[in-house]
Amino acid sequence: MKYKPWPYQDYATKHIIENPGSGLFMDMGLGKTVATLTAINKLMYEDLEVDKVLVIAPKRVAEDTWTTETLKWDHLRHLRLSIVLGSEKQRKEALKQKADIYVINRENVAWLVGLYQNAFPFDMVVIDELSSFKSAKAIRFKSLRMVRPLVKRVVGLTGTPAPNSLIDLWPQLYLLDMGERLGKNITRYRETYFRPNRRNGHVVFDYKLLDGSQKAIYNKISDICISMKAKDYLQLPERITKDVRIYLSERDKLKYDEFERDQILAIEDADEISAVNAAALTNKLLQFANGAIYDVNKDWHSVHPAKLEALEETVEAATGQPVLIFYSYKHDLERIKKKLKAYKPRTLDSREDIKAWNRGEIPVLLAHPASAGHGLNLQAGGNIIIWFGNTWSLELYQQANARLDRQGQTKPVVVYRFITSGTMDEDVIKAIERKTSGQDALMEAVKARIKKYQRTKISVS
């Protein structure tokens, strides 16, 4: 296919070429991949500046997206790609292949750096989904930081550079410019632009921006980072969100309330609750809202059929149109497969699944948002999304919806959100609507419940 770039894609390509460290903070569906490949092609075959490129991507994107995009466009088909995935032996064999671009998943970055160390051979690195390097404590960040001085060019691609807080920007920008703009370490960055917010003694849980800091940060990085929103450049079909309220039977609602009370009263103090305990608690409550819970042996038990029944009705109402279902837990997957057996549901596991979906051969596709949240092009296969289970992560929610709601979609995308009334589901949806940080919203929801039951306990006493 002949590539006819939009003006903003031309601008993005030139931005990469002109800046050794560049960030493309572009919404999903704006064509970041082809714009980046076009820049690589020019740098490698016209300017002779680049010899060997490493692309770091989420696993599913590494498996499919970069190869598919290269084969799709006439001007890129000569580029040779080697996919560095699989067993260690397979990865080493892929690295021995003569190629222009080597694509690896982010989980193997530390392994790759350990393999080459100071002989790191890539003169250009593209980080597809830069926000996955938002933690300065993560091994993948520390590993890449070690070899960053050996790399001439780094490109960071993401639609959501700071989904939770601008604190997340420092590690990402460091990989682009080695601390030139936001400082050489995260401590100095925090001291300059933030103040401690919630804390317990010397332990700081989060930070709040100082007045004027947001503008100052954006000004600091504006020369090497460009931000583009899809709504400003594309005429996409309308996206329609439909909340499906699910009401438990009186008996099942009493079971949920009793389960919630027992779980929460096991926690003594709302002010001392840790993020780990809060996440474990909300997980249990969200499992119940979905209709099954795990026991201590990791076996699951059905507690109500309400969501499954609503799912069957919604899929039936689609009258044969393909449906993409996002689930949260393995027991969701098992129960959905059994309930929708007549529709021959298929799990998103491979490139073949992506191709079959886009050819319209899969009536019901099941995917976990964490595995389908970045980079996959699924818009050709359908326009209906069902969130069977809900996520606290605004980033995952936005990215997963963008698998269908992106450039190339020809129909209005309909997003069904299943919300079990009177359960933790409601708190998750409120957090998403407020665009609240997942962990902050999670903690607040748990604290509110602890205090409610503590008051109840006192009044009963």
C-alpha positions, 0 to 999 in steps of 0.5 A, a space after each residue: 500500500 502506498 503511504 500517504 501521510 497526514 500532515 501530523 504524521 509528517 511532522 512526527 517523522 521529522 520530529 524524530 529525525 531532528 531530535 536524538 531523544 524524542 517523545 511522541 505523546 500521541 493518542 491511540 490510532 494516530 499512526 505512531 508506528 508508521 511515522 516512526 518506521 518512516 523516520 527509521 527508514 530515512 535515518 538508516 537508508 538515506 542519512 546513513 546515521 543508524 545501523 541497528 535499531 531495537 524496538 521494545 514493546 508489549 509482548 503482543 505488539 512485539 509479536 504482531 504490530 511492527 511486522 504488520 506495519 512494515 509489510 503493509 506499506 510499500 516504502 517500508 517492505 525492504 526493512 528486515 525485522 527479527 522478533 526476539 521472543 520465545 525461549 532464551 535459545 530462540 531469542 539468541 538465534 533471533 539476535 544473530 539474524 541479519 536485520 535492520 530492526 530487532 523487536 523485543 518485549 519489555 520483560 526481556 530488557 534486563 536479559 538483553 542488557 545483561 547479555 551485551 552489557 557494555 557492548 550494547 550494539 543498538 545505536 537507536 532504541 524505540 520504546 513503544 509504550 514509554 509509560 511502561 517505563 514510568 517506575 524508577 525502581 523497576 528493573 527494566 528502567 534500571 537496566 536500560 538506564 545503564 546502557 543509555 549512554 551507548 545509544 545515539 537515538 531514543 524514541 518514546 511512543 505513548 498515548 498516556 505518558 502520565 496516566 496517574 501523576 506527573 511523577 511518572 514523567 521523570 523516568 521516561 524523560 530520563 531515557 530520552 535525554 539522560 536527565 538534561 531537562 528534569 534532572 539527573 535523579 528523581 529525588 531532585 525532580 520531586 524536590 523541585 516540582 512537588 511537595 509530599 501529600 499523604 504520609 505516615 511519619 517518614 513514609 510518603 505515599 504520594 506527592 502533590 504538584 507545587 503551584 506552577 509546576 505543571 506548566 514549568 514541566 511542560 515547558 522543560 520538555 516541549 522541545 523534544 516531546 510533542 503531544 497530539 490528541 486524536 480528536 484534533 486530527 481525526 474524524 472518528 465515528 462516535 463512541 457510545 458508552 452504555 452502563 449495564 446495571 446488574 441487580 443481584 437477587 435479594 439473597 445474593 445481595 445479602 451474601 455480598 454485603 456479608 462478605 464485604 463486611 467480613 472482609 473489611 472488619 478484618 482490617 482494624 484501622 483505615 488510616 494504617 491500611 497499606 496499598 497491598 491490603 487495599 488491592 487484595 480487598 478490592 480484588 475479592 470484592 470485584 471478584 464477587 461482583 463478577 460472580 465467582 471468588 477464589 478460595 485459599 487453594 486458588 480454586 474458584 466458586 460461583 456465587 451468583 449468575 447475574 453478570 453471566 446472564 446479562 452477558 448472554 443477553 447482550 451478546 444475543 442482542 448484538 445479532 451476530 455482530 462481533 463482540 470484544 469482551 474484556 474480562 478480569 480473572 481466570 474464572 471469568 474466562 472459564 465461566 464466560 467460555 462455558 456460558 457462551 459456548 454456542 458462540 464459539 468464543 475465542 481467546 486473544 492469544 496470538 497473531 492468528 487470533 488478531 488476523 481472524 478477528 479482523 477478517 470477521 471470523 470470530 463472533 466473540 473474542 475474549 481478552 484481558 485488558 493488560 494483554 490487549 491494552 497497547 498497540 493492537 489494531 482490532 478496529 477492522 473486526 468489530 465495533 462492540 466492546 463489553 467490560 465484563 470486569 472493571 479495572 481501576 487503571 484509567 490507562 488500561 481502560 483507555 488503551 483497551 477501548 482504543 483497540 476498536 476506537 481508532 483510525 480505520 474504524 468505520 462504525 460508532 464504537 459501543 462500549 458496554 460497562 457491566 456494573 453490579 449495583 451496590 458493589 465495588 464495581 460502582 467505585 471503579 466506574 466513578 474513579 474512571 469517570 473522574 479520571 482518578 489515579 487507580 491506587 488513590 481511588 482504590 485506597 479511598 474506596 476501601 477507607 470509606 468502607 472501613 469507616 462505615 463498618 467501624 461506625 456500624 460496629 460502634 453503634 451496635 455495641 
